[in-house]
Amino acid sequence: MEQILKNDLRYIKTHEAIHTVFRKMIANKPYKKISVTELTQAAKINRKTFYLHYVSLDDLLAEMYNDINTEIIEKIKHFEIPMDLEEMIYILFEYWSTLPPIERKICKYAAECSVGLTFAQQMRKRNFNYTAGLLAGSSPERNFLFVFIMNTIAALYQEWRDYHTDMSLQDAVNMTFKFICNGISGFEKKSSN
């Protein structure tokens, strides 16, 4: 039944209307201030129709966040860590920095509200085995490492974009790569003896 609905033109148009109105609303107000009632009134649909498409606003936000990340995940799906790590970081930073402001807001609110899957979870869900050649250890060790690397990349990108825009993209990528590969020991002060 649900698959039939998703192919129905009315369903598709309503789905697009919800997305369009949500994008307009998120451009003008914080996500937490948006209500289903307000969205459905602006989209000229009733609440029941909204709930045919989504369980909640968080569900809508998560879907849109996933859609934004799908393109970049496809682009890097054949990369391997550690061989392609620096290039992966560069491509991710470049992609995220060129997102339109609305899509950056969607990503920001999805992360802040912990809705949907994290970027690392989205990648793992697609069964990309980035770290297979990196560790001979157990699957949990590889999974921990993968989550550490991807979350570090995302967090340091956000730090760069929010607070260090005077630093070039390449410098931010180099620093991120250095942190991941060397940890804090790569940044210890050298004693002057």
Rosetta silent file (secondary structure, phi, psi, omega in degrees, C-alpha in Angstrom):
SEQUENCE: MEQILKNDLRYIKTHEAIHTVFRKMIANKPYKKISVTELTQAAKINRKTFYLHYVSLDDLLAEMYNDINTEIIEKIKHFEIPMDLEEMIYILFEYWSTLPPIERKICKYAAECSVGLTFAQQMRKRNFNYTAGLLAGSSPERNFLFVFIMNTIAALYQEWRDYHTDMSLQDAVNMTFKFICNGISGFEKKSSN
SCORE:     score description
SCORE:     0.000 S_00000001
   1 L     0.000  -48.359 -178.018    0.000    0.000    0.000 S_00000001
   2 H   -61.536  -39.329  179.107    2.733    2.491    0.997 S_00000001
   3 H   -64.646  -38.614  177.377    4.667    1.847   -2.240 S_00000001
   4 H   -62.620  -44.984  178.201    1.506    2.500   -4.273 S_00000001
   5 H   -57.669  -44.679 -175.887    1.020    5.797   -2.427 S_00000001
   6 H   -65.838  -18.281  177.106    4.601    6.906   -3.082 S_00000001
   7 H   -95.514   -8.245 -179.598    4.024    6.513   -6.837 S_00000001
   8 L   -74.974  133.463 -176.573    0.751    8.447   -6.779 S_00000001
   9 H   -59.663  -38.631  178.616    1.047   11.951   -8.293 S_00000001
  10 H   -63.465  -41.397  178.293   -0.973   13.522   -5.461 S_00000001
  11 H   -62.335  -45.236 -178.666    1.346   11.932   -2.918 S_00000001
  12 H   -62.739  -45.611 -179.839    4.427   13.170   -4.783 S_00000001
  13 H   -63.700  -40.446  178.629    3.059   16.739   -5.093 S_00000001
  14 H   -65.821  -42.391  178.300    2.134   16.833   -1.418 S_00000001
  15 H   -58.814  -46.498  178.325    5.560   15.491   -0.474 S_00000001
  16 H   -63.697  -39.303  179.052    7.227   18.217   -2.564 S_00000001
  17 H   -63.685  -41.447  178.203    4.952   20.887   -1.044 S_00000001
  18 H   -61.097  -46.572  179.551    5.917   19.789    2.460 S_00000001
  19 H   -61.446  -45.363 -178.202    9.624   19.996    1.552 S_00000001
  20 H   -62.071  -48.141 -179.622    9.247   23.402   -0.111 S_00000001
  21 H   -65.357  -41.494  179.474    7.339   24.925    2.791 S_00000001
  22 H   -60.902  -43.836  178.096    9.691   23.380    5.350 S_00000001
  23 H   -60.456  -43.020  178.538   12.722   24.855    3.538 S_00000001
  24 H   -63.580  -41.870 -178.370   11.085   28.311    3.508 S_00000001
  25 H   -67.236  -43.930 -176.797   10.213   28.053    7.186 S_00000001
  26 H   -69.128  -20.718  176.112   13.659   26.850    8.266 S_00000001
  27 H   -71.991  -25.610 -172.910   15.203   29.772    6.364 S_00000001
  28 H  -111.240   -9.357 -179.082   13.276   32.213    8.546 S_00000001
  29 L  -154.363  157.032  177.801   13.065   30.632   11.981 S_00000001
  30 L   -62.285  147.265 -178.414   14.798   28.112   14.237 S_00000001
  31 H   -53.313  -44.372 -176.376   13.763   24.505   13.728 S_00000001
  32 H   -64.590  -14.904 -179.955   12.408   24.152   17.283 S_00000001
  33 H   -92.665   -4.295 -179.382    9.962   27.022   16.600 S_00000001
  34 L   -88.886  134.996  178.077    8.351   25.245   13.634 S_00000001
  35 L  -117.735  158.253  176.709    5.160   23.304   14.317 S_00000001
  36 H   -61.933  -40.250  179.667    3.286   20.719   12.281 S_00000001
  37 H   -59.595  -48.660 -179.695    0.205   22.954   12.416 S_00000001
  38 H   -62.286  -43.457 -179.601    2.082   25.935   11.020 S_00000001
  39 H   -64.339  -45.151 -177.331    3.716   23.810    8.308 S_00000001
  40 H   -67.819  -35.656  176.671    0.464   22.160    7.223 S_00000001
  41 H   -64.704  -44.250  179.964   -1.355   25.498    7.069 S_00000001
  42 H   -67.202  -33.377  179.182    1.410   27.006    4.904 S_00000001
  43 H   -83.824   -6.503 -179.515    1.473   23.892    2.673 S_00000001
  44 L    59.533   45.704  174.420   -2.339   23.963    2.451 S_00000001
  45 L  -131.821  164.012  176.897   -2.720   20.378    3.624 S_00000001
  46 L   -93.239  165.399 -176.085   -4.320   18.936    6.735 S_00000001
  47 H   -59.553  -38.897  179.818   -2.406   17.393    9.610 S_00000001
  48 H   -60.064  -37.756  178.443   -3.545   13.864    8.733 S_00000001
  49 H   -64.463  -43.103  177.193   -1.992   14.261    5.295 S_00000001
  50 H   -56.301  -45.276 -176.323    1.298   15.341    6.865 S_00000001
  51 H   -72.973  -11.642  169.256    1.235   12.228    9.056 S_00000001
  52 H   -71.017  -27.017 -177.378    0.736   10.010    6.000 S_00000001
  53 H   -95.258  -37.482 -173.120    4.195   11.202    4.950 S_00000001
  54 L  -140.212  149.666  175.851    6.021   11.616    8.262 S_00000001
  55 L   -75.512  -33.895 -176.307    5.792   10.461   11.854 S_00000001
  56 L  -162.503  174.745  172.972    6.967   13.873   13.074 S_00000001
  57 H   -62.983  -35.376  176.999    8.881   17.003   12.072 S_00000001
  58 H   -59.974  -38.029  178.116   12.017   15.212   13.254 S_00000001
  59 H   -63.573  -42.270  176.412   11.284   12.498   10.700 S_00000001
  60 H   -62.871  -47.373  179.109   11.028   15.142    7.957 S_00000001
  61 H   -59.734  -43.935 -179.993   14.263   16.793    9.102 S_00000001
  62 H   -62.723  -41.717  178.650   16.042   13.415    9.198 S_00000001
  63 H   -62.431  -43.749 -178.403   14.885   12.567    5.664 S_00000001
  64 H   -67.593  -38.384  177.200   16.107   15.896    4.316 S_00000001
  65 H   -63.036  -43.849  178.369   19.444   15.536    6.146 S_00000001
  66 H   -62.522  -42.029  178.924   19.869   12.055    4.682 S_00000001
  67 H   -60.971  -40.999  179.123   19.060   13.346    1.196 S_00000001
  68 H   -62.040  -42.623 -176.263   21.735   16.040    1.514 S_00000001
  69 H   -78.148  -19.701 -177.134   24.368   13.488    2.547 S_00000001
  70 H   -56.853  -44.285 -177.453   23.484   10.885   -0.080 S_00000001
  71 H   -61.166  -47.208 -176.678   25.345   12.713   -2.862 S_00000001
  72 H   -71.922  -34.738  178.710   28.624   13.066   -0.953 S_00000001
  73 H   -64.137  -40.629  176.599   28.489    9.533    0.426 S_00000001
  74 H   -61.913  -36.596 -177.289   28.161    8.206   -3.121 S_00000001
  75 H   -67.365  -32.518 -175.440   31.148   10.314   -4.142 S_00000001
  76 H  -108.381    9.186 -172.138   33.458    8.853   -1.474 S_00000001
  77 L   -63.940  -20.563 -179.471   32.095    5.320   -1.229 S_00000001
  78 L   -97.353    2.993 -179.615   35.151    3.748   -2.845 S_00000001
  79 L   -73.910  151.581  176.518   37.662    5.524   -0.628 S_00000001
  80 L  -125.194  145.160  176.570   39.730    3.528    1.849 S_00000001
  81 L  -102.547  130.542   13.128   41.234    4.598    5.125 S_00000001
  82 L   -95.555   -8.973 -172.236   44.105    5.397    5.582 S_00000001
  83 L   -55.527  -42.677 -174.398   45.137    5.543    1.902 S_00000001
  84 L  -106.289   12.836 -172.806   42.458    8.030    0.826 S_00000001
  85 H   -59.259  -48.080 -177.067   41.851    9.763    4.156 S_00000001
  86 H   -63.457  -41.806  178.123   43.311   13.158    3.291 S_00000001
  87 H   -65.867  -38.558  177.702   41.450   13.301   -0.022 S_00000001
  88 H   -60.694  -46.198  179.412   38.260   12.173    1.735 S_00000001
  89 H   -59.804  -45.996 -178.512   38.610   14.986    4.284 S_00000001
  90 H   -60.514  -47.926 -178.358   39.193   17.528    1.516 S_00000001
  91 H   -62.985  -41.323  178.208   36.175   16.377   -0.506 S_00000001
  92 H   -64.653  -48.198  179.505   33.931   16.399    2.581 S_00000001
  93 H   -59.674  -45.350 -178.916   35.084   19.868    3.694 S_00000001
  94 H   -62.984  -45.352 -179.953   34.705   21.240    0.183 S_00000001
  95 H   -61.377  -52.134 -177.636   31.240   19.697   -0.258 S_00000001
  96 H   -61.962  -35.318 -177.460   29.937   20.864    3.103 S_00000001
  97 H   -74.959  -16.222  179.338   31.338   24.371    2.605 S_00000001
  98 L  -101.847    4.125  176.505   29.535   24.745   -0.734 S_00000001
  99 L   -64.274  143.225  173.819   26.114   23.649    0.504 S_00000001
 100 L   -60.785  153.792 -177.551   23.432   26.311    0.135 S_00000001
 101 H   -52.747  -38.755 -179.786   22.581   28.087    3.429 S_00000001
 102 H   -63.706  -43.372 -179.863   19.253   26.228    3.797 S_00000001
 103 H   -68.126  -34.263  174.824   20.956   22.845    3.501 S_00000001
 104 H   -63.502  -39.639  177.935   23.621   23.916    6.017 S_00000001
 105 H   -64.510  -42.280  179.217   20.811   24.840    8.414 S_00000001
 106 H   -60.032  -45.864  178.607   19.137   21.464    7.882 S_00000001
 107 H   -62.259  -43.875 -179.423   22.439   19.689    8.651 S_00000001
 108 H   -61.256  -49.569 -178.009   23.033   21.893   11.701 S_00000001
 109 H   -66.971  -36.428  177.961   19.559   21.337   13.148 S_00000001
 110 H   -62.268  -42.173  178.853   19.684   17.591   12.454 S_00000001
 111 H   -68.107  -45.870 -179.093   22.971   17.354   14.370 S_00000001
 112 H   -62.010  -38.341 -176.613   21.793   19.601   17.224 S_00000001
 113 H   -91.753   -1.771 -178.803   18.526   17.712   17.639 S_00000001
 114 L    51.790   46.943  177.536   20.105   14.274   17.139 S_00000001
 115 L   -98.566  146.718  177.887   17.494   13.297   14.586 S_00000001
 116 L    67.586 -163.209 -178.521   18.026   10.509   12.141 S_00000001
 117 L   -88.590  144.695  173.034   21.321    8.819   11.559 S_00000001
 118 L   -67.350  167.970  178.723   24.628   10.571   12.054 S_00000001
 119 H   -58.189  -44.294  179.391   26.810   11.018    8.983 S_00000001
 120 H   -61.993  -40.782  179.195   28.972    8.052   10.088 S_00000001
 121 H   -66.520  -38.039  177.937   25.866    5.896   10.593 S_00000001
 122 H   -62.469  -41.618  179.215   24.539    6.847    7.158 S_00000001
 123 H   -65.364  -45.797 -178.631   27.832    5.773    5.597 S_00000001
 124 H   -65.636  -34.834  179.336   27.952    2.517    7.536 S_00000001
 125 H   -60.492  -30.815  178.813   24.305    1.797    6.683 S_00000001
 126 L   -82.997    8.689  175.014   25.298    1.759    3.033 S_00000001
 127 L    61.486   32.948  174.951   27.777   -1.013    3.924 S_00000001
 128 L   -82.284  129.888 -174.652   30.877    0.872    2.897 S_00000001
 129 L  -107.501   66.606 -175.109   33.844   -0.813    4.508 S_00000001
 130 L   -59.801  -32.531 -171.075   36.289    2.088    4.644 S_00000001
 131 L  -104.635   12.579 -176.197   38.465    0.640    7.387 S_00000001
 132 L   -57.289  -39.397 -177.901   38.748   -3.006    6.318 S_00000001
 133 L   -86.858   -4.216 -173.455   42.429   -2.659    5.416 S_00000001
 134 L   -84.626  -43.480 -176.570   43.317   -0.483    8.373 S_00000001
 135 L  -122.769  137.648  173.399   42.997   -2.799   11.338 S_00000001
 136 L   -85.139   -5.669 -175.233   43.539   -6.483   11.636 S_00000001
 137 L   -71.683 -166.854 -175.014   41.512   -6.304   14.843 S_00000001
 138 L   -74.160  166.525  177.646   37.920   -7.116   15.529 S_00000001
 139 H   -59.584  -42.014  177.254   34.887   -5.599   13.917 S_00000001
 140 H   -59.389  -38.803  179.016   34.129   -3.483   17.031 S_00000001
 141 H   -63.338  -43.934  178.622   37.619   -1.961   16.859 S_00000001
 142 H   -64.828  -40.951  179.157   37.150   -1.057   13.200 S_00000001
 143 H   -64.151  -43.920  177.714   33.684    0.329   13.902 S_00000001
 144 H   -60.166  -44.816 -179.318   34.970    2.458   16.797 S_00000001
 145 H   -63.079  -44.423  179.695   37.786    3.745   14.624 S_00000001
 146 H   -59.804  -47.846  179.551   35.436    4.535   11.757 S_00000001
 147 H   -62.938  -41.868  177.158   33.038    6.453   14.020 S_00000001
 148 H   -58.218  -48.935 -177.798   35.979    8.302   15.618 S_00000001
 149 H   -63.254  -50.019 -176.060   37.344    9.342   12.216 S_00000001
 150 H   -67.362  -40.864  178.865   34.012   10.413   10.715 S_00000001
 151 H   -68.806  -34.703  176.454   32.822   12.253   13.822 S_00000001
 152 H   -65.135  -44.702  177.949   36.202   13.989   14.121 S_00000001
 153 H   -58.761  -48.189 -178.345   36.006   15.118   10.499 S_00000001
 154 H   -63.887  -43.430 -178.842   32.463   16.448   10.991 S_00000001
 155 H   -67.106  -41.375 -178.968   33.271   18.193   14.292 S_00000001
 156 H   -73.291  -30.571  172.848   36.448   19.818   13.011 S_00000001
 157 H   -61.549  -48.255 -178.927   34.693   20.958    9.849 S_00000001
 158 H   -59.992  -43.086  177.852   32.020   22.611   11.996 S_00000001
 159 H   -59.694  -46.797  179.645   34.692   24.241   14.183 S_00000001
 160 H   -61.675  -48.717 -176.974   36.493   25.576   11.098 S_00000001
 161 H   -65.401  -37.760 -175.795   33.320   26.867    9.456 S_00000001
 162 H   -82.370  -32.475 -169.751   31.942   28.506   12.611 S_00000001
 163 H  -129.112  -11.099 -172.907   35.088   29.996   14.143 S_00000001
 164 L  -133.649   44.744 -177.074   38.109   29.867   11.843 S_00000001
 165 L   -67.528  -12.369  175.925   37.021   31.090    8.422 S_00000001
 166 L   -74.928  -15.612  177.994   40.296   32.990    8.145 S_00000001
 167 L   -85.026  136.977 -179.945   42.027   29.591    7.776 S_00000001
 168 L   -67.761  159.037  176.343   42.130   28.204    4.254 S_00000001
 169 H   -56.781  -46.423 -177.942   40.272   25.038    3.331 S_00000001
 170 H   -63.094  -40.258  177.766   43.572   23.256    2.680 S_00000001
 171 H   -64.436  -39.954  178.181   44.986   24.303    6.084 S_00000001
 172 H   -65.336  -40.596  177.603   41.828   23.058    7.822 S_00000001
 173 H   -63.991  -46.453 -179.957   42.061   19.752    5.935 S_00000001
 174 H   -59.364  -43.920 -179.585   45.767   19.394    6.798 S_00000001
 175 H   -65.386  -42.460  178.718   45.117   20.048   10.485 S_00000001
 176 H   -61.353  -45.942  178.481   42.212   17.588   10.561 S_00000001
 177 H   -59.801  -43.644 -179.676   44.315   14.946    8.840 S_00000001
 178 H   -64.133  -43.615  178.202   47.157   15.547   11.302 S_00000001
 179 H   -60.303  -46.352 -177.569   44.832   15.261   14.313 S_00000001
 180 H   -65.535  -43.710 -175.794   43.332   12.013   13.085 S_00000001
 181 H   -77.305  -34.729 -174.151   46.665   10.442   12.149 S_00000001
 182 H  -111.690  -11.409 -177.339   48.792   11.700   15.061 S_00000001
 183 H    60.618 -158.821 -177.818   46.312   12.483   17.809 S_00000001
 184 H   -69.643  -22.805 -179.503   47.389   14.905   20.493 S_00000001
 185 H   -65.008  -23.844  177.980   50.953   13.655   20.397 S_00000001
 186 H   -74.556   -7.687 -177.086   51.336   15.353   16.994 S_00000001
 187 H  -123.383   12.005  179.066   50.678   18.719   18.643 S_00000001
 188 L   -65.430  145.072  176.308   52.740   18.478   21.817 S_00000001
 189 L   -66.543  138.851  176.519   54.964   21.436   22.583 S_00000001
 190 L   -84.935  131.194  178.933   58.581   20.782   21.808 S_00000001
 191 L   -76.350  142.084 -177.872   60.832   21.387   24.803 S_00000001
 192 L   -99.883   83.927  178.243   63.623   23.905   24.148 S_00000001
 193 L   -97.909    0.000    0.000   66.719   22.252   25.661 S_00000001
